[in-house]
Amino acid sequence: MEQLKVVENEREYYVVYANSEQDWVAKFEKSWPDAKEWAYHMVNVYNDRISD
């Protein structure tokens, strides 16, 4: 399975497939205080589960 990673621009954090950044899974607006934490947590949980 393909891993996820976080990509950011000036307004959002995107959770994307590592080999295809155009295919995003989730988007978190930076205006939300917990956006960065949620994006990275989502990536870490998913990647940990597929590596088992």
Sequence and secondary structure as in RCSB ss.txt:
>XXXX:A:sequence
MEQLKVVENEREYYVVYANSEQDWVAKFEKSWPDAKEWAYHMVNVYNDRISD
>XXXX:A:secstr
   EEEEE SSEEEEEETTEEEEEEEEEETTSTTHHHHHHHHHHHHHHHHH 
